[in-house]
Each structure stands twice: as C-alpha cells, then as structure tokens.
Amino acid sequence: MTNKVALLFIDGWGLASPGAGNAFSQAKTPTFDQLFEQYPSFALQASGQAVGLPENCPGGSQAGHQAIGTGQVMEMLSSRLQRDISTGEFWRRPVLAEAWQSAKDANKKVHLVGLLSDSVNHANLEILYSLIDSAKQFGYVNALYLHLFLDGQDTRMRSGQQLLEKVYVYLQNQGYGSISTICGRRYAMSRGGQDDLTAKAVSLLTELKGQSAKSALQAVMDEYGRGRSDSDFEPTICDANGAIGEGDTVIFFNHRPDRMRPLVTGMGDRLAKCYTAAVVPYADPWPYHSMYEAPVVEPNLCSVVTTAGQKVTKITETDRYPHLTLFLNGGHEAPYYNEERVFVDSRLVKISAEQSLGELSKQLKTRLRQAAEDLVIVNVPNMDAAGHTGDIKLAQAAVEAVDQALADWLVAGADQWTFIITADHGNVEYMLDPQTGESRPEDTASLVPCLCVASRLKGQGNNSYEQLSTQPAIGMLTDVTSTVMSELGVIQPPEISGVNLLEQT
C-alpha cells in the first residue's frame, strides 16, 4: 500500500517513568494519550552506538537526525575522534603539524577556540587536552591561548566552573598555556540570524572587547553570584595578551559545523590573515584548513524518495535549519531535486512554549490539505527548546502546546496521510537530577517513542506513554527510515539497514 507520509520529529521527546522531573508525564496530553491508546507505538534506541556515538553517550540532534535520514548506523565524528586520540592517529593529521609549523615560522601566537564541555555533541575535553598536548609535541609552547565557550545546554547549567578548574590544573601540569577569553555559547555559537550576539563574540576574540576579570575562575564565580548560567555568560577577557591577531594560528576544535558558521563568518577578515584550521569544515566551500573531511552518506531517505519521483517538503524554524538539511540528508546540504524547504523565521522569537508553532502549523496544515507532496518532514522544536532552559514548567507548557497543535494536524491530514511521530533524542522526560534535585537542561540517553498513525491502523494500539516507558526497545531510529519508505512504496536500497516497524507487531 502506498500512502503520503508526514514524518514529525518532536524534538527532545523521550521516554521515562512519571516523576517530578518528567515534564511530559506532568503535562495534559489528550491528543498523545489517544494516539497511544488507538495506534501502534514503539520504543526506539536513540543514543550511544545505535546512532553512531560512543557507548552510553546521550543522543543529540545531529546523531538522531542523521540516523533517521541515512537509515544507517553512521559513525559520528565524535566517536572517531575518541578512537584516533586513543590510538595516536589524531596527532598524525597533517593539518595539525602544518598549524604548529606556521606558528613557529611566523613566531606568532596559537589560539584554541571552542566549546568547553564534557558532552560530545559539539566538542569535549579530550579534544582540547589533545590539542594542548600537541603544542609540546610540535615544540611550540611559548604563546598558547585558549578561547572557551561555556556550555550549559548540553551540560548542567553551571558546570563551567568545574570544567574550568580542570583546564587550569591541566595547563599548570603542562607548564604552558593561558585562558584568554570566555563567553557563553549563546554568543559564540548563536544560530538563526542572531547577528548581534555573534558580533559580541567576534569583538571579544579579535579586539578583546568585553568585561574584564582577573581570571576565568573569578569571572565564573562572580557571574554565578549574579544568577547567570553558563550559556548566557557575558563575553569576558581573562588575559589581555590573547587577542587573535594577523599572522596567528587559530584552531577551532568544535566538530559539529552548524553552530560555528556564524562566528567563523563574522571573523572572516581576521581569519583570512591567519593560519586557520578546524577539526572539520564548517561550511562548503571551506576556505581554511581542516583535520577531517565531512562525510556525505548516500543513498539516504531524501535522495531515494526524490529519485523515485516523489516530492518532499521540509518544515521547521530557521534555528533548526541544519537538522532537516545537513543532518537529515547525511551531510548533503543542498536540496535534492523535488525537495522543497520551508523555514519559519525564528530570529526574533524568544524561547517560549509556543515558539513559532503558529506559523509552523499554518505551513504544515496547508500542505496536508493540498496533498501535493508525498513526504512532509517537520522538526517541532518546542519541547527541546524549552527543555534546554532547565525550566520544567516551561517544558510542560511546551508539551501541551505541541499536543494541541498535533490535534489540528491530524484533522488536516485525515484519511490521506500516514503520520509517523517520533523524536531525535530525549530531553523533557528527565529534567531533574533525582539525587540532587538540580535542573538538567541536557539531552538524554532515553529511548524515544514512535507512533504510527493512519486510518487503517486505528484500533491496533494498546499502550500509554507510561506503559511504553517500561518496555524494552523494539528497534532503533534507523528503522524509522525503512518504515517511511515502506509506507511510500519506495524500494529500500541495501545500504539502508533498518526494518519496517509495522512488520514487527
């Protein structure tokens, strides 16, 4: 049977038992409740090795969307980096040797720039430590400066102090290196057109414009005392000798590209006069050096469906642009033939329960009613955006906003569409540490739900969210790809390894 399919990513929607930290179970969800009762539902693996990440690692937007988009367990660069660091291959990358040689030849400063985090979504301490170590290995330890972005979204909201303490100890043990600047990722890794925030990060790195502090640790303690969290940390100068100047060597150590593009673009004039390198290209074309190439995985869901002559439309907020493009298409960023993209402008939208849900719903309902496409893919960001604030009441309201919108979408697509409703990773289901009561804004390693809703499937459900939360995984995110292809009547190529979930019941 061939159907039209609406694939809905309810971003940040995981499975967990009811409790004080589960915003989903605390919310009023009549639409979701009815769907679990009436239609098939599945618990899926969305973290660790199931999505190409290190074992026991929480899921993330890039890994989750790539797993569904490619239908394959595609090793994430974070996993390869860990392996290459453990084997020593990391230090044999030619670009790393070139970067240090450039600094020695020019007798200029070296700058390590990136996110200070113990997560693996964008960067982690192992990469930073390995780059610090490489200074000694390549014989240049006299002018090394660190420019660090505090996290607070993929980590606890105030983990920066503990991580900075670790870096200080590491630098002291090595006997070289200085933390020159720090700021929150909200400034240095902004996305969705927030140019004013990016400009402040650029000025901090290149002109040392920002507030001053005796040390990074003192700055963090002061800002925490004012009630500020890591992600919002004001641009701060900790070593006045560390501005990025012409002829310097600059190494960006984030390995996820999308969040780094605005900063690198804003620094373009300065970086063009430096030896500039990154772990991976942040754009295509990439005018600088890179240690690893960005892979493109084909065939993938969109390449197969569009090649079969079917039409695909993708809808989300501008802030989630890479989720449905770069990530979902397996690294192929340009649209395929027969692929349309609709991005609701979220530049002026403050994080709220609603976000841009009204306009997103309008765009989706129009396409469901017109039924001109074969596959509509939507990233619904509300739960994830609210979850990353650590505000469980806001997350609960976001759940309820999505539940109400979902009811409208089902009416608009009645009898013509199969709805496959899932998530790229969890978040809102585990927002409080059960031991400390501390807020948890980061993504989780939870299983995620998958609902398959179509008129022919009605009556095949016998679950609730709570019941599904107690059940073992029946599959992985890669199986969503196969399920979509089966519903569309598209032949699944052998490279795509998943199975049709509806055949598992």
VEXDOPA-823229 format. One line per 8 residues: their letters; for each residue x, y, z of C-alpha. Coordinates in steps of 0.05 Angstrom, whole numbers, plus 5000, padded with zeros to 4 digits. Example, Ala and Ser with C-alpha at 12.3 -4.5 7.8 and 13.67 -1.06 7.14 Angstrom:
// VEXDOPA-823229
AS = 5246:4910:5156 | 5273:4979:5143
***
This chain:
// VEXDOPA-823229
MTNKVALL = 5000:5000:5000 | 5025:5069:4981 | 5010:5129:5025 | 5030:5200:5035 | 5073:5206:5098 | 5082:5262:5148 | 5145:5249:5188 | 5143:5290:5252
FIDGWGLA = 5205:5299:5295 | 5180:5320:5364 | 5249:5345:5383 | 5270:5327:5454 | 5214:5277:5468 | 5239:5217:5506 | 5210:5160:5548 | 5215:5157:5623
SPGAGNAF = 5173:5137:5682 | 5128:5191:5712 | 5161:5234:5764 | 5178:5304:5786 | 5229:5313:5730 | 5185:5287:5674 | 5153:5347:5641 | 5116:5304:5590
SQAKTPTF = 5081:5260:5642 | 5062:5321:5683 | 5030:5356:5623 | 4959:5349:5598 | 4965:5310:5533 | 4896:5286:5509 | 4919:5280:5437 | 4981:5239:5452
DQLFEQYP = 4941:5197:5502 | 4890:5179:5449 | 4943:5162:5397 | 4979:5115:5444 | 4913:5081:5460 | 4890:5073:5388 | 4952:5066:5344 | 5016:5024:5343
SFALQASG = 5073:5052:5384 | 5145:5032:5393 | 5204:5047:5439 | 5268:5061:5399 | 5341:5067:5416 | 5365:5139:5402 | 5432:5143:5437 | 5501:5112:5442
QAVGLPEN = 5523:5063:5389 | 5453:5058:5360 | 5464:5127:5329 | 5539:5123:5318 | 5560:5155:5384 | 5605:5126:5438 | 5573:5073:5483 | 5526:5101:5535
CPGGSQAG = 5530:5171:5505 | 5466:5212:5506 | 5433:5225:5439 | 5434:5291:5403 | 5403:5329:5345 | 5458:5314:5295 | 5463:5240:5311 | 5387:5230:5315
HQAIGTGQ = 5370:5264:5250 | 5428:5230:5214 | 5406:5162:5238 | 5336:5172:5211 | 5359:5209:5149 | 5410:5157:5127 | 5377:5095:5154 | 5446:5072:5175
VMEMLSSR = 5487:5069:5239 | 5535:5123:5215 | 5595:5134:5260 | 5595:5204:5286 | 5659:5244:5283 | 5660:5248:5359 | 5668:5172:5361 | 5724:5173:5310
LQRDISTG = 5759:5228:5348 | 5758:5189:5412 | 5787:5128:5375 | 5840:5169:5339 | 5862:5203:5404 | 5868:5136:5439 | 5910:5106:5382 | 5952:5168:5369
EFWRRPVL = 5924:5177:5299 | 5898:5246:5319 | 5968:5275:5325 | 5987:5248:5257 | 5936:5292:5220 | 5977:5333:5170 | 5939:5397:5184 | 5958:5395:5257
AEAWQSAK = 6032:5393:5240 | 6022:5449:5190 | 5987:5492:5241 | 6044:5488:5291 | 6096:5497:5237 | 6061:5560:5214 | 6064:5588:5284 | 6138:5571:5292
DANKKVHL = 6156:5601:5224 | 6118:5666:5238 | 6136:5667:5312 | 6063:5683:5327 | 6010:5663:5377 | 5968:5599:5374 | 5894:5602:5394 | 5850:5543:5411
VGLLSDSV = 5777:5563:5403 | 5715:5522:5421 | 5663:5497:5470 | 5684:5476:5539 | 5640:5415:5551 | 5641:5345:5578 | 5587:5326:5528 | 5605:5302:5458
NHANLEIL = 5553:5339:5417 | 5599:5396:5395 | 5666:5387:5429 | 5695:5356:5492 | 5754:5360:5539 | 5792:5303:5506 | 5799:5343:5441 | 5820:5405:5479
YSLIDSAK = 5871:5367:5520 | 5899:5333:5458 | 5909:5400:5424 | 5943:5428:5486 | 5989:5366:5487 | 6005:5376:5413 | 6039:5443:5430 | 6093:5406:5467
QFGYVNAL = 6096:5351:5415 | 6109:5400:5359 | 6155:5443:5401 | 6118:5508:5409 | 6095:5524:5480 | 6111:5598:5489 | 6046:5631:5465 | 5985:5587:5471
YLHLFLDG = 5918:5619:5486 | 5850:5587:5498 | 5784:5619:5480 | 5730:5578:5513 | 5654:5580:5506 | 5615:5556:5567 | 5560:5506:5552 | 5501:5500:5600
QDTRMRSG = 5455:5467:5548 | 5488:5400:5533 | 5514:5400:5604 | 5488:5423:5672 | 5471:5497:5672 | 5530:5515:5716 | 5582:5462:5700 | 5631:5515:5674
QQLLEKVY = 5667:5527:5739 | 5684:5454:5749 | 5707:5446:5677 | 5749:5509:5680 | 5782:5483:5744 | 5802:5420:5706 | 5831:5461:5649 | 5870:5504:5698
VYLQNQGY = 5900:5443:5731 | 5917:5413:5663 | 5952:5477:5640 | 5991:5482:5705 | 6014:5410:5698 | 6036:5423:5627 | 6071:5487:5646 | 6044:5530:5589
GSISTICG = 5980:5559:5561 | 5932:5613:5584 | 5856:5621:5584 | 5848:5687:5547 | 5773:5695:5538 | 5708:5661:5559 | 5636:5673:5539 | 5571:5634:5537
RRYAMSRG = 5554:5592:5476 | 5494:5638:5466 | 5543:5689:5439 | 5596:5647:5404 | 5550:5592:5377 | 5487:5631:5362 | 5444:5608:5304 | 5383:5632:5267
GQDDLTAK = 5408:5701:5249 | 5424:5729:5318 | 5479:5773:5288 | 5484:5819:5349 | 5505:5762:5394 | 5555:5736:5343 | 5585:5806:5335 | 5600:5809:5410
AVSLLTEL = 5637:5743:5407 | 5676:5766:5346 | 5696:5830:5382 | 5717:5791:5443 | 5763:5745:5404 | 5794:5795:5356 | 5793:5861:5395 | 5786:5838:5467
KGQSAKSA = 5722:5877:5477 | 5683:5854:5537 | 5683:5856:5612 | 5750:5842:5646 | 5766:5793:5701 | 5829:5774:5739 | 5818:5702:5719 | 5766:5658:5685
LQAVMDEY = 5750:5624:5752 | 5739:5691:5786 | 5694:5713:5729 | 5652:5650:5734 | 5643:5657:5809 | 5623:5730:5800 | 5573:5714:5745 | 5543:5656:5784
GRGRSDSD = 5534:5703:5842 | 5493:5748:5796 | 5448:5689:5778 | 5476:5678:5708 | 5484:5609:5678 | 5538:5584:5631 | 5503:5591:5564 | 5488:5665:5577
FEPTICDA = 5557:5682:5605 | 5578:5753:5585 | 5639:5759:5539 | 5698:5765:5587 | 5773:5780:5579 | 5818:5739:5625 | 5886:5751:5593 | 5897:5816:5556
NGAIGEGD = 5953:5787:5514 | 5908:5737:5479 | 5874:5775:5423 | 5874:5738:5356 | 5920:5779:5312 | 5943:5778:5240 | 5990:5721:5225 | 5969:5680:5285
TVIFFNHR = 5949:5607:5282 | 5876:5593:5300 | 5849:5522:5312 | 5774:5513:5323 | 5761:5448:5359 | 5685:5441:5354 | 5668:5382:5310 | 5595:5399:5294
PDRMRPLV = 5594:5451:5239 | 5527:5487:5242 | 5536:5525:5307 | 5605:5551:5287 | 5587:5581:5219 | 5563:5649:5243 | 5625:5660:5286 | 5674:5639:5232
TGMGDRLA = 5637:5681:5180 | 5639:5741:5226 | 5714:5732:5237 | 5727:5723:5163 | 5772:5784:5151 | 5816:5766:5211 | 5818:5692:5197 | 5838:5703:5125
KCYTAAVV = 5903:5734:5152 | 5916:5676:5199 | 5933:5603:5191 | 5862:5579:5206 | 5842:5506:5216 | 5784:5468:5245 | 5771:5396:5264 | 5721:5391:5207
PYADPWPY = 5698:5440:5152 | 5643:5485:5179 | 5616:5504:5110 | 5620:5484:5037 | 5663:5514:5008 | 5710:5518:5067 | 5767:5568:5053 | 5811:5544:5111
HSMYEAPV = 5844:5480:5132 | 5810:5420:5165 | 5836:5359:5201 | 5779:5314:5179 | 5733:5316:5120 | 5657:5318:5128 | 5627:5254:5101 | 5567:5251:5055
VEPNLCSV = 5524:5189:5062 | 5483:5168:5002 | 5435:5137:4988 | 5393:5168:5043 | 5319:5177:5056 | 5311:5241:5016 | 5357:5220:4959 | 5319:5155:4950
VTTAGQKV = 5249:5186:4954 | 5264:5244:4907 | 5300:5199:4857 | 5237:5156:4856 | 5200:5217:4831 | 5164:5234:4896 | 5161:5304:4925 | 5189:5322:4993
TKITETDR = 5176:5384:5035 | 5213:5400:5099 | 5186:5450:5151 | 5217:5478:5214 | 5243:5542:5247 | 5305:5576:5218 | 5342:5559:5283 | 5334:5485:5264
YPHLTLFL = 5358:5494:5193 | 5414:5441:5196 | 5370:5388:5228 | 5329:5378:5164 | 5384:5395:5114 | 5456:5378:5132 | 5439:5326:5184 | 5378:5292:5154
NGGHEAPY = 5409:5288:5085 | 5471:5253:5111 | 5518:5312:5100 | 5488:5333:5033 | 5467:5404:5048 | 5439:5428:4981 | 5366:5408:4967 | 5354:5348:4922
YNEERVFV = 5311:5355:4860 | 5238:5350:4883 | 5257:5375:4953 | 5226:5439:4980 | 5246:5473:5044 | 5202:5519:5086 | 5235:5555:5145 | 5194:5597:5193
DSRLVKIS = 5236:5657:5215 | 5254:5648:5288 | 5305:5704:5295 | 5260:5749:5336 | 5226:5693:5375 | 5245:5686:5448 | 5244:5616:5476 | 5173:5601:5498
AEQSLGEL = 5123:5545:5500 | 5095:5567:5432 | 5160:5587:5396 | 5138:5595:5323 | 5088:5539:5328 | 5030:5581:5300 | 5065:5595:5234 | 5096:5526:5231
SKQLKTRL = 5026:5496:5239 | 4998:5541:5185 | 5051:5518:5136 | 5042:5444:5154 | 4966:5445:5151 | 4966:5478:5083 | 5009:5422:5055 | 4969:5367:5089
RQAAEDLV = 4905:5393:5059 | 4932:5405:4990 | 4967:5337:4990 | 5013:5358:4933 | 5074:5326:4966 | 5088:5253:4981 | 5131:5264:5042 | 5128:5322:5091
IVNVPNMD = 5182:5324:5144 | 5175:5371:5204 | 5221:5386:5262 | 5177:5411:5320 | 5227:5447:5366 | 5184:5468:5425 | 5199:5413:5475 | 5273:5413:5461
AAGHTGDI = 5280:5489:5463 | 5243:5492:5529 | 5279:5432:5558 | 5347:5464:5546 | 5327:5522:5591 | 5321:5475:5650 | 5253:5505:5666 | 5207:5446:5677
KLAQAAVE = 5144:5489:5679 | 5162:5519:5612 | 5175:5450:5584 | 5108:5426:5610 | 5074:5484:5574 | 5112:5467:5511 | 5088:5395:5514 | 5016:5419:5519
AVDQALAD = 5025:5468:5461 | 5051:5412:5416 | 4994:5366:5439 | 4942:5418:5417 | 4977:5432:5351 | 4982:5357:5337 | 4906:5351:5342 | 4898:5402:5287
WLVAGADQ = 4950:5368:5243 | 4914:5302:5248 | 4849:5333:5227 | 4882:5368:5168 | 4913:5303:5144 | 4856:5256:5159 | 4848:5195:5113 | 4903:5219:5065
WTFIITAD = 4966:5215:5107 | 5004:5166:5150 | 5035:5204:5209 | 5100:5176:5236 | 5113:5214:5300 | 5180:5205:5335 | 5239:5243:5364 | 5313:5251:5350
HGNVEYML = 5331:5246:5424 | 5303:5255:5493 | 5303:5316:5539 | 5238:5337:5573 | 5227:5270:5605 | 5287:5276:5652 | 5296:5348:5675 | 5313:5340:5748
DPQTGESR = 5371:5301:5779 | 5337:5251:5825 | 5394:5255:5875 | 5406:5330:5879 | 5342:5360:5851 | 5386:5401:5804 | 5357:5422:5737 | 5381:5381:5677
PEDTASLV = 5378:5420:5611 | 5418:5370:5571 | 5395:5316:5522 | 5387:5246:5549 | 5402:5174:5534 | 5329:5155:5540 | 5292:5112:5490 | 5244:5153:5446
PCLCVASR = 5173:5137:5425 | 5150:5125:5354 | 5075:5128:5337 | 5048:5105:5270 | 4980:5137:5257 | 4936:5121:5197 | 4863:5104:5187 | 4879:5031:5171
LKGQGNNS = 4920:5025:5235 | 4866:5050:5282 | 4850:5000:5337 | 4920:4969:5336 | 4944:5009:5396 | 4943:4983:5467 | 4993:5028:5502 | 5001:5091:5541
YEQLSTQP = 5063:5135:5546 | 5075:5108:5616 | 5068:5035:5593 | 5115:5046:5534 | 5166:5076:5582 | 5172:5009:5617 | 5181:4968:5554 | 5248:4949:5522
AIGMLTDV = 5268:4979:5455 | 5238:4943:5395 | 5284:4978:5346 | 5327:5039:5331 | 5318:5106:5297 | 5345:5075:5233 | 5281:5034:5230 | 5240:5097:5221
TSTVMSEL = 5272:5105:5152 | 5250:5037:5129 | 5180:5048:5156 | 5173:5113:5117 | 5199:5081:5053 | 5151:5023:5061 | 5092:5069:5070 | 5113:5109:5009
GVIQPPEI = 5121:5046:4967 | 5194:5062:4953 | 5244:5006:4945 | 5294:5005:5002 | 5367:5002:4978 | 5413:4951:5011 | 5455:5005:5043 | 5397:5025:5088
SGVNLLEQ = 5396:4974:5144 | 5331:4987:5182 | 5267:4946:5183 | 5195:4967:5177 | 5169:4976:5248 | 5098:4959:5228 | 5122:4889:5209 | 5148:4879:5280
T = 5079:4878:5312
***
